[in-house]
């Protein structure tokens, strides 16, 4: 397949067209149908137009990510995510579901319908492009157009899937809107109709798209269409929308056939597996130290060429969308913002290196301190002897990290994430108190210190100084590990397939240097989804579709570590502390349609509780 060349002058021309063709559509200001025939008589122009839809997806890294409204993370900023987790979200105050500089990855209503309008304009015009060519060139252009159509169906399906998982059933717009349209006749489709539309679009895309080695990296492929179809069908088959208790047809199936729904989810995942194109990356198991390093390095890749990656987004340090993950989430002791703080709940959920649970070896006493009660592990340090993905994902007190400022040393060793307070006492009196560099009382930008005591290691790059340079590691939207977990879950839900489901769960565990799971298989599946996919944008959707949001999205806890040296003896305490109070109710399983959009289209039914 000939690679499309992107001409900057052409792109600038199209931007002028876009600025001239904006109009209110339903609840968005969106580009209308292009009147300039030149755009739809040149395949390069048509391709460049489609790139706008890619740019507008809102996929990738952002200062506020969807993980910030889950139990995995407490976000640093006092606005945005806290509006949701503290139960304050309303149709008039719907942060963080608004596309601003701080929440580019959060799914916003208005901007997504703008993207849908862009795609629908493209689909309405693209079939005429080959007619501008003659002879053998027309056949070549037709092949290019077929692939472009596949990409458009893929992008529309992806956009609708994000809307459906956030708001439920939404208006289905198959054609571009015109100024003369009767927008008051547009209503929300049922959840079932919306899922069917998304599934059909993914099928259309898969039938037209090429394999990954035939496409430019970052563009849609056949495998990506099948993989994301698997994701949306798994969501649709789950309890939130398919257990028969949905509040209305906008939020779930009225008469769900669970067997058919789980069968469709199973088959969608199996279609990806059967391609034979993707594999789990080798992290060096059973060497757990190697696994920890390789798991971390996996997310520092600069391209999407790894055979586990199905689809994602690449970045350049100095061009395009900014990837500033080290700045947004790195240590305040390195002048970064420590934005997404892993919670103590997530940290405690990581198992020990032998596969046993953390709370089999530690308990919390009446003073809130962690106490070792293990007959197997002797260390009082709660971070010792944990499973490899913990060390590849979390920066905790004492973890090796980036070099520090020479003038602040006096703390040994220098290149660690330093979250403890060091107190020296003599004869019962405090003679010195030194706060760790990365604490909220430390000497470097303490206001940016993590509230929980932890910052992300996964998705950051230890070679990047966040305050001075952008990241260029890729965003991985969907990877093969997710598909194996999707397949295992669907098998499990269909019943009589626990043995086969266990194979796929253990494939993920064994690759991570962990033994086969023991105990309840559903707990094992949910453990793997939480730990393997942490920070990748799955957790909020998972705790909602499993209907455990109220159970899991409780107060966010953190850690306070104090080391006391007295008369030559050193003792250390790890105290669990409150990092953020949270208030969660049933209405928060779905997000409200903003009032400003309802005012534009009053016939749109609002979600319950708003």
C-alpha positions as CSV (number, residue, x, y, z in Angstrom):
1,X,0.0,0.0,0.0
2,X,1.5,3.4,-1.0
3,X,2.2,5.6,2.0
4,X,0.2,8.9,1.9
5,X,2.4,12.0,1.9
6,X,1.2,14.8,4.2
7,X,1.9,18.2,2.6
8,X,2.0,21.1,5.1
9,X,0.7,23.6,2.5
10,X,-2.3,21.3,1.8
11,X,-3.0,20.9,5.5
12,X,-2.9,24.7,5.9
13,X,-5.4,25.0,3.0
14,X,-7.8,22.6,4.7
15,X,-7.5,24.5,8.0
16,X,-8.8,27.5,6.1
17,X,-11.7,25.5,4.7
18,X,-12.5,24.3,8.3
19,X,-12.6,27.8,9.7
20,X,-15.0,28.8,6.9
21,X,-17.4,26.0,7.4
22,X,-18.2,25.9,11.1
23,X,-21.9,25.7,12.1
24,X,-23.9,24.6,15.1
25,X,-24.8,21.0,14.7
26,X,-27.0,19.3,17.4
27,X,-24.9,20.4,20.3
28,X,-21.6,21.2,18.7
29,X,-19.9,23.7,16.4
30,X,-18.8,21.3,13.7
31,X,-17.4,21.5,10.2
32,X,-20.1,21.3,7.5
33,X,-19.9,19.6,4.1
34,X,-17.1,21.0,2.0
35,X,-18.3,22.9,-1.1
36,X,-14.8,23.1,-2.7
37,X,-14.7,20.3,-5.2
38,X,-10.9,20.3,-5.2
39,X,-10.9,18.6,-1.7
40,X,-12.9,15.7,-3.0
41,X,-11.1,15.3,-6.3
42,X,-7.6,14.7,-4.8
43,X,-6.8,11.7,-2.7
44,X,-4.0,13.5,-0.9
45,X,-6.4,16.3,0.1
46,X,-9.0,13.7,1.2
47,X,-6.4,11.9,3.3
48,X,-5.3,15.2,4.9
49,X,-8.8,16.0,5.8
50,X,-9.2,12.6,7.5
51,X,-6.1,13.4,9.6
52,X,-8.1,16.0,11.4
53,X,-10.4,13.3,12.8
54,X,-7.3,11.5,14.1
55,X,-6.1,14.8,15.7
56,X,-9.4,15.4,17.3
57,X,-9.8,12.0,19.0
58,X,-8.6,13.2,22.3
59,X,-6.6,9.9,22.7
60,X,-3.3,9.9,24.5
61,X,-1.5,11.6,27.3
62,X,-2.9,14.6,29.1
63,X,-2.5,16.4,32.5
64,X,-5.8,14.9,33.6
65,X,-6.5,11.4,32.5
66,X,-9.5,9.1,32.9
67,X,-7.5,7.1,35.5
68,X,-7.9,10.2,37.8
69,X,-11.6,9.3,38.5
70,X,-10.8,5.7,39.6
71,X,-9.6,4.1,42.8
72,X,-6.1,3.7,41.3
73,X,-5.3,7.4,41.5
74,X,-5.7,10.5,43.6
75,X,-5.2,13.5,41.3
76,X,-3.1,16.4,42.6
77,X,-5.2,19.3,41.3
78,X,-8.1,20.4,43.5
79,X,-10.3,21.0,40.5
80,X,-11.3,18.6,37.7
81,X,-11.3,15.0,38.9
82,X,-12.2,15.9,42.4
83,X,-15.5,17.3,41.2
84,X,-16.5,13.7,40.3
85,X,-14.9,11.6,43.0
86,X,-16.3,13.9,45.7
87,X,-19.8,13.5,44.3
88,X,-20.2,17.1,43.1
89,X,-20.6,16.5,39.4
90,X,-23.8,18.0,37.9
91,X,-25.0,18.8,34.4
92,X,-23.9,22.4,35.1
93,X,-20.6,21.4,36.6
94,X,-19.4,18.4,34.7
95,X,-15.6,18.6,35.1
96,X,-13.4,16.7,34.1
97,X,-15.6,15.7,31.2
98,X,-14.8,18.9,29.3
99,X,-12.1,19.2,26.6
100,X,-9.7,21.9,27.9
101,X,-6.0,22.0,28.1
102,X,-6.0,20.0,31.4
103,X,-8.3,17.1,30.3
104,X,-7.6,16.4,26.6
105,X,-8.0,12.6,27.1
106,X,-11.3,12.9,29.0
107,X,-14.3,12.2,26.8
108,X,-16.3,15.4,26.2
109,X,-19.8,15.5,24.5
110,X,-19.5,18.5,22.3
111,X,-16.0,17.8,20.9
112,X,-16.8,14.2,20.1
113,X,-19.8,15.2,18.0
114,X,-17.6,17.6,16.2
115,X,-15.3,14.7,15.3
116,X,-18.3,12.6,14.2
117,X,-19.4,15.5,11.9
118,X,-15.9,15.6,10.4
119,X,-16.0,11.9,9.7
120,X,-19.5,11.9,8.3
121,X,-18.5,14.7,5.9
122,X,-15.6,12.6,4.8
123,X,-17.8,9.4,4.3
124,X,-20.3,11.4,2.3
125,X,-17.8,12.6,-0.2
126,X,-14.9,10.1,-0.4
127,X,-16.5,7.7,-2.9
128,X,-16.4,10.5,-5.5
129,X,-12.6,10.9,-5.3
130,X,-11.6,8.2,-7.8
131,X,-13.9,9.7,-10.4
132,X,-11.4,12.5,-10.8
133,X,-8.7,10.0,-12.0
134,X,-8.4,8.1,-15.2
135,X,-7.0,4.8,-16.4
136,X,-4.8,2.7,-14.1
137,X,-4.4,5.6,-11.8
138,X,-8.1,5.4,-10.9
139,X,-7.7,1.8,-9.8
140,X,-4.8,2.8,-7.6
141,X,-6.7,5.7,-6.1
142,X,-9.7,3.4,-5.5
143,X,-7.6,1.1,-3.4
144,X,-6.4,4.0,-1.3
145,X,-9.9,5.3,-0.9
146,X,-11.1,1.9,0.3
147,X,-8.5,2.0,3.1
148,X,-9.4,5.6,3.9
149,X,-13.1,4.6,4.2
150,X,-12.0,1.8,6.6
151,X,-10.2,4.3,8.7
152,X,-13.2,6.6,8.8
153,X,-15.5,3.8,10.0
154,X,-12.9,2.9,12.6
155,X,-12.6,6.5,13.9
156,X,-16.3,6.9,14.0
157,X,-16.7,3.7,15.9
158,X,-14.0,4.6,18.4
159,X,-15.6,8.0,19.0
160,X,-19.0,6.5,19.5
161,X,-17.6,3.8,21.8
162,X,-16.1,6.4,24.0
163,X,-19.4,8.3,24.2
164,X,-21.4,5.1,24.8
165,X,-19.2,4.0,27.7
166,X,-19.5,7.4,29.3
167,X,-23.1,8.6,28.6
168,X,-25.0,5.5,27.4
169,X,-27.1,5.6,24.3
170,X,-26.4,8.7,22.2
171,X,-27.8,10.2,19.0
172,X,-26.6,8.2,16.0
173,X,-25.7,10.4,13.1
174,X,-24.9,8.5,9.9
175,X,-24.9,11.5,7.6
176,X,-23.3,15.0,7.9
177,X,-25.6,17.6,9.3
178,X,-26.7,20.6,7.4
179,X,-27.8,24.1,8.6
180,X,-31.3,23.3,7.3
181,X,-31.7,20.1,9.3
182,X,-34.4,19.7,11.9
183,X,-32.2,19.2,14.9
184,X,-35.2,19.0,17.3
185,X,-36.0,15.6,15.8
186,X,-32.7,14.1,16.8
187,X,-33.0,12.0,20.0
188,X,-30.8,9.6,21.9
189,X,-30.7,6.1,20.5
190,X,-31.1,3.2,22.9
191,X,-28.0,1.7,24.3
192,X,-28.6,-1.5,22.3
193,X,-28.9,0.5,19.0
194,X,-25.7,2.5,19.9
195,X,-23.7,-0.7,20.5
196,X,-25.0,-2.3,17.3
197,X,-24.0,0.8,15.3
198,X,-20.5,0.8,16.8
199,X,-20.1,-2.9,16.2
200,X,-21.2,-2.5,12.5
201,X,-18.8,0.3,12.0
202,X,-15.9,-1.8,13.4
203,X,-16.9,-4.6,11.1
204,X,-17.0,-2.3,8.1
205,X,-13.6,-1.0,9.1
206,X,-12.1,-4.5,9.5
207,X,-13.3,-5.4,6.1
208,X,-11.5,-2.5,4.4
209,X,-8.4,-2.0,6.5
210,X,-4.9,-3.5,6.1
211,X,-2.6,-5.2,8.5
212,X,-0.2,-3.2,10.6
213,X,2.8,-3.8,8.4
214,X,0.9,-2.4,5.5
215,X,-0.1,0.8,7.2
216,X,1.7,3.8,8.7
217,X,2.2,3.4,12.4
218,X,-0.5,5.1,14.4
219,X,-3.2,4.7,11.7
220,X,-6.1,2.3,12.0
221,X,-5.6,-1.4,11.1
222,X,-7.7,-4.5,10.7
223,X,-6.4,-5.8,14.1
224,X,-7.1,-2.5,15.8
225,X,-10.8,-2.6,14.6
226,X,-11.3,-6.1,15.8
227,X,-9.5,-5.3,19.1
228,X,-11.6,-2.3,19.9
229,X,-14.8,-4.1,18.9
230,X,-13.8,-6.7,21.6
231,X,-13.5,-3.9,24.1
232,X,-16.9,-2.4,23.5
233,X,-18.7,-5.7,23.4
234,X,-17.1,-6.7,26.7
235,X,-18.5,-3.5,28.2
236,X,-21.9,-4.1,26.7
237,X,-22.1,-7.7,28.0
238,X,-21.2,-6.7,31.6
239,X,-23.5,-6.2,34.6
240,X,-23.9,-2.5,34.3
241,X,-25.8,-2.6,31.1
242,X,-26.8,-6.3,30.7
243,X,-28.0,-7.7,34.1
244,X,-31.6,-6.6,33.4
245,X,-31.6,-3.8,36.0
246,X,-30.7,-0.8,33.8
247,X,-32.7,2.3,34.7
248,X,-33.9,2.6,31.1
249,X,-33.1,1.6,27.5
250,X,-30.6,4.5,27.2
251,X,-28.4,2.9,29.8
252,X,-28.7,-0.8,29.0
253,X,-30.6,-3.7,27.5
254,X,-34.3,-4.0,28.3
255,X,-34.4,-7.8,27.7
256,X,-30.7,-8.9,27.6
257,X,-29.7,-12.3,26.3
258,X,-26.6,-12.6,28.4
259,X,-25.4,-15.8,26.7
260,X,-25.6,-14.1,23.3
261,X,-23.8,-10.9,24.6
262,X,-21.0,-12.8,26.2
263,X,-20.7,-15.1,23.2
264,X,-20.3,-12.0,20.9
265,X,-17.7,-10.6,23.3
266,X,-15.8,-13.9,23.3
267,X,-15.9,-14.2,19.6
268,X,-14.7,-10.6,19.1
269,X,-11.6,-11.3,21.2
270,X,-11.0,-14.6,19.6
271,X,-11.0,-12.9,16.2
272,X,-8.0,-10.9,17.3
273,X,-6.2,-14.0,18.7
274,X,-6.9,-15.9,15.4
275,X,-5.1,-13.2,13.3
276,X,-1.9,-14.7,14.6
277,X,-0.4,-11.2,14.3
278,X,0.1,-10.2,17.9
279,X,2.1,-11.7,20.8
280,X,2.8,-11.0,24.4
281,X,6.2,-9.2,24.8
282,X,8.9,-11.2,26.5
283,X,9.7,-9.5,29.9
284,X,12.3,-12.0,30.9
285,X,10.3,-14.3,33.2
286,X,10.9,-16.0,35.5
287,X,13.6,-13.5,36.4
288,X,11.5,-11.1,38.5
289,X,14.1,-8.3,38.5
290,X,14.3,-8.5,34.7
291,X,10.5,-8.5,34.4
292,X,10.2,-5.3,36.6
293,X,12.7,-3.5,34.3
294,X,11.3,-4.8,31.0
295,X,7.7,-4.1,32.0
296,X,8.6,-0.5,32.8
297,X,10.7,-0.2,29.6
298,X,7.7,-1.5,27.5
299,X,5.9,1.8,28.1
300,X,9.0,3.9,27.2
301,X,9.0,2.7,23.6
302,X,9.3,5.4,20.9
303,X,7.4,3.5,18.2
304,X,4.4,1.2,17.9
305,X,6.4,-1.7,16.3
306,X,6.3,-4.1,19.2
307,X,4.1,-7.1,18.4
308,X,2.1,-6.7,21.6
309,X,0.9,-3.2,20.6
310,X,-2.2,-3.2,18.5
311,X,-2.9,0.5,18.2
312,X,-1.6,3.7,19.8
313,X,-0.2,7.2,19.2
314,X,3.4,8.3,18.7
315,X,4.9,11.6,19.8
316,X,7.7,13.9,18.8
317,X,9.4,16.0,21.5
318,X,9.1,19.3,19.6
319,X,6.1,18.9,17.3
320,X,2.4,18.0,17.4
321,X,0.5,17.2,20.6
322,X,2.7,17.6,23.7
323,X,3.5,14.6,25.7
324,X,4.7,16.0,29.0
325,X,4.1,13.0,31.2
326,X,7.3,13.5,33.2
327,X,6.4,17.1,33.9
328,X,2.8,16.3,34.7
329,X,3.6,13.3,36.9
330,X,7.2,13.3,37.8
331,X,8.7,13.9,41.3
332,X,8.3,17.4,42.7
333,X,11.9,17.0,43.9
334,X,12.9,17.3,40.3
335,X,10.6,20.3,39.8
336,X,7.7,18.3,38.3
337,X,4.0,18.3,39.2
338,X,3.4,14.8,40.6
339,X,-0.1,14.9,39.2
340,X,-1.5,11.4,39.2
341,X,-0.8,9.9,42.7
342,X,-1.2,6.1,43.0
343,X,-3.4,5.3,46.0
344,X,-2.5,3.1,48.9
345,X,-5.3,0.8,47.9
346,X,-3.6,0.2,44.5
347,X,-0.2,-0.3,46.2
348,X,-1.6,-2.7,48.8
349,X,-3.3,-4.7,46.1
350,X,0.0,-5.7,44.5
351,X,0.7,-9.3,45.6
352,X,4.0,-10.6,47.0
353,X,6.6,-12.1,44.8
354,X,5.3,-15.6,45.5
355,X,1.7,-14.7,44.5
356,X,0.3,-14.5,48.0
357,X,-1.7,-11.4,49.0
358,X,0.0,-8.5,50.8
359,X,-2.5,-8.7,53.7
360,X,-1.4,-12.3,54.3
361,X,1.8,-10.8,55.7
362,X,0.9,-7.3,56.9
363,X,-1.9,-5.8,59.0
364,X,-2.7,-2.3,60.1
365,X,-2.7,-1.7,63.9
366,X,-5.0,0.5,65.9
367,X,-2.6,3.5,65.3
368,X,-2.9,3.1,61.5
369,X,0.6,1.7,61.2
370,X,1.6,-1.3,59.0
371,X,2.9,-4.3,61.0
372,X,4.6,-7.3,59.7
373,X,2.8,-10.5,60.9
374,X,4.3,-12.8,58.3
375,X,5.9,-16.1,59.1
376,X,7.6,-16.0,55.7
377,X,8.9,-12.5,55.0
378,X,11.0,-10.8,57.7
379,X,11.3,-7.2,56.4
380,X,9.2,-4.5,58.1
381,X,9.4,-2.5,54.9
382,X,6.1,-2.9,53.1
383,X,7.8,-2.4,49.7
384,X,10.0,-5.4,49.9
385,X,9.3,-8.8,48.2
386,X,6.5,-7.5,46.0
387,X,5.5,-8.7,42.6
388,X,7.6,-7.4,39.6
389,X,4.9,-5.1,38.2
390,X,4.9,-3.1,41.4
391,X,8.5,-2.1,40.8
392,X,7.8,-1.3,37.2
393,X,4.8,0.8,37.9
394,X,5.2,2.7,41.3
395,X,7.7,5.1,42.6
396,X,7.7,4.6,46.4
397,X,10.0,5.7,49.2
398,X,13.5,4.5,48.5
399,X,12.9,3.5,44.8
400,X,15.8,4.4,42.5
401,X,14.9,7.3,40.3
402,X,16.5,10.3,38.8
403,X,19.5,12.2,40.1
404,X,19.0,15.1,42.5
405,X,20.4,18.5,42.9
406,X,23.9,18.4,44.4
407,X,23.2,21.3,46.7
408,X,20.4,19.3,48.4
409,X,22.4,16.2,49.1
410,X,23.0,15.3,52.6
411,X,20.5,12.6,51.9
412,X,22.0,9.2,50.9
413,X,21.7,7.8,48.3
414,X,21.0,10.7,45.9
415,X,19.1,9.1,43.1
416,X,16.0,7.9,45.0
417,X,12.4,8.9,45.3
418,X,12.5,10.3,48.9
419,X,9.3,10.3,50.8
420,X,10.3,9.8,54.4
421,X,10.8,12.2,57.3
422,X,14.0,11.7,59.3
423,X,14.0,12.6,62.9
424,X,17.1,12.5,65.2
425,X,16.5,12.4,69.0
426,X,18.7,12.5,72.0
427,X,17.5,11.8,75.5
428,X,13.9,12.0,74.3
429,X,14.4,15.4,72.6
430,X,14.2,16.1,68.9
431,X,17.5,17.5,67.7
432,X,16.8,17.5,64.0
433,X,14.0,16.9,61.5
434,X,14.6,16.5,57.8
435,X,11.8,16.2,55.3
436,X,12.3,14.0,52.2
437,X,13.0,15.9,49.0
438,X,9.7,14.6,47.5
439,X,7.5,15.2,50.5
440,X,4.9,18.0,50.7
441,X,7.2,19.7,53.3
442,X,10.4,19.2,51.3
443,X,12.8,21.9,50.0
444,X,11.8,21.7,46.3
445,X,8.3,22.7,45.1
446,X,6.7,21.1,48.1
447,X,3.3,22.2,46.9
448,X,3.6,19.8,44.1
449,X,4.4,16.8,46.3
450,X,2.2,13.7,46.0
451,X,-0.7,13.6,48.4
452,X,-0.5,9.8,48.7
453,X,3.3,9.5,49.0
454,X,3.6,7.7,45.6
455,X,4.0,8.8,42.0
456,X,3.7,6.8,38.8
457,X,6.8,5.2,37.3
458,X,4.9,3.4,34.5
459,X,4.4,5.7,31.6
460,X,7.3,8.0,32.6
461,X,10.8,8.0,31.2
462,X,13.7,8.1,33.6
463,X,15.8,9.8,30.9
464,X,13.6,12.8,30.5
465,X,13.9,15.9,32.7
466,X,10.2,16.9,32.7
467,X,10.7,20.5,33.5
468,X,13.1,20.9,30.6
469,X,11.9,18.6,27.8
470,X,8.8,16.8,26.5
471,X,8.4,13.0,26.4
472,X,8.4,11.0,23.2
473,X,7.3,7.6,24.5
474,X,4.2,6.3,22.8
475,X,0.6,6.1,24.1
476,X,-0.6,2.5,23.8
477,X,-4.4,2.6,23.4
478,X,-4.9,-1.2,23.0
479,X,-2.5,-4.1,23.4
480,X,-2.7,-7.9,23.2
481,X,-2.6,-8.4,26.9
482,X,-6.0,-6.7,27.2
483,X,-7.4,-8.9,24.5
484,X,-6.3,-12.1,26.3
485,X,-8.0,-10.8,29.5
486,X,-11.1,-9.9,27.5
487,X,-11.2,-13.4,26.1
488,X,-10.7,-15.0,29.5
489,X,-13.4,-12.9,31.1
490,X,-15.9,-13.7,28.4
491,X,-15.1,-17.4,28.7
492,X,-15.6,-17.2,32.5
493,X,-18.9,-15.5,32.2
494,X,-20.2,-18.0,29.7
495,X,-19.7,-20.8,32.3
496,X,-18.2,-24.3,32.0
497,X,-15.0,-22.8,30.7
498,X,-13.1,-22.0,33.9
499,X,-10.2,-24.2,32.9
500,X,-9.7,-22.5,29.6
501,X,-10.2,-19.0,31.1
502,X,-7.5,-19.8,33.7
503,X,-5.0,-20.5,30.8
504,X,-5.3,-16.9,29.6
505,X,-5.2,-15.4,33.1
506,X,-2.1,-17.3,33.8
507,X,-0.5,-16.4,30.5
508,X,-0.5,-12.8,31.8
509,X,0.7,-13.7,35.2
510,X,3.5,-16.0,34.0
511,X,4.7,-13.4,31.6
512,X,5.0,-11.1,34.6
513,X,7.1,-13.6,36.5
514,X,4.2,-14.7,38.7
515,X,3.0,-18.2,39.5
516,X,-0.4,-19.4,38.5
517,X,-3.2,-17.8,40.5
518,X,-4.8,-19.6,43.4
519,X,-8.2,-19.0,44.9
520,X,-11.3,-17.5,43.2
521,X,-10.9,-17.2,39.4
522,X,-13.1,-14.1,39.2
523,X,-10.9,-12.4,41.8
524,X,-7.8,-13.5,39.8
525,X,-9.2,-12.1,36.5
526,X,-10.0,-8.7,38.2
527,X,-6.6,-8.6,39.9
528,X,-4.9,-9.0,36.5
529,X,-6.9,-6.3,34.9
530,X,-6.2,-3.9,37.7
531,X,-2.5,-4.5,38.1
532,X,-1.5,-5.4,34.5
533,X,-3.4,-2.5,32.9
534,X,-2.9,0.1,35.7
535,X,-2.8,3.7,34.5
536,X,-3.8,2.7,30.9
537,X,-7.4,4.0,31.2
538,X,-9.4,0.9,32.0
539,X,-10.1,0.9,35.7
540,X,-13.0,3.5,35.8
541,X,-14.8,1.6,33.1
542,X,-14.1,-1.8,34.8
543,X,-15.4,-0.8,38.2
544,X,-18.5,0.6,36.6
545,X,-19.3,-2.3,34.3
546,X,-18.8,-4.7,37.2
547,X,-21.1,-2.5,39.3
548,X,-18.6,-2.2,42.1
549,X,-18.0,1.6,41.8
550,X,-19.5,2.4,45.2
551,X,-17.6,-0.4,46.8
552,X,-14.2,0.5,45.3
553,X,-14.2,4.3,44.8
554,X,-13.9,5.0,48.6
555,X,-11.6,7.5,50.3
556,X,-8.2,7.6,48.8
557,X,-5.5,6.6,51.2
558,X,-1.8,7.4,51.3
559,X,1.3,6.8,53.4
560,X,3.4,8.8,55.9
561,X,6.8,7.4,56.6
562,X,8.8,8.5,59.6
563,X,12.3,7.3,60.5
564,X,13.5,8.0,64.0
565,X,17.1,7.7,65.1
566,X,17.5,7.8,68.8
567,X,20.6,6.8,70.8
568,X,22.0,4.9,67.9
569,X,18.8,2.9,67.2
570,X,16.7,3.4,64.1
571,X,13.0,2.7,63.8
572,X,10.7,3.3,60.9
573,X,6.9,3.5,60.8
574,X,4.6,3.3,57.8
575,X,1.3,5.0,58.7
576,X,-1.7,4.8,56.4
577,X,-3.3,8.3,56.1
578,X,-6.3,9.9,54.4
579,X,-5.2,11.5,51.1
580,X,-8.7,12.5,49.8
581,X,-12.2,12.0,51.1
582,X,-14.7,10.8,48.5
583,X,-18.4,10.6,48.2
584,X,-19.9,8.2,45.6
585,X,-23.5,7.5,44.7
586,X,-25.4,5.4,42.2
587,X,-25.9,8.3,39.7
588,X,-22.1,8.4,39.2
589,X,-22.2,5.2,37.1
590,X,-23.0,7.5,34.2
591,X,-22.0,11.1,33.4
592,X,-24.5,13.8,32.8
593,X,-25.1,15.4,29.4
594,X,-24.1,19.1,30.0
595,X,-27.0,21.5,30.5
596,X,-25.6,23.7,27.8
597,X,-26.1,20.9,25.3
598,X,-29.6,20.0,26.6
599,X,-30.5,23.6,26.2
600,X,-29.6,23.4,22.5
601,X,-31.6,20.2,22.1
602,X,-34.2,19.9,24.9
603,X,-35.6,16.7,23.5
604,X,-32.4,14.9,24.6
605,X,-33.2,12.9,27.8
606,X,-30.9,13.5,30.7
607,X,-29.3,10.6,32.6
608,X,-30.9,9.7,35.9
609,X,-29.8,11.7,39.0
610,X,-28.9,14.8,37.1
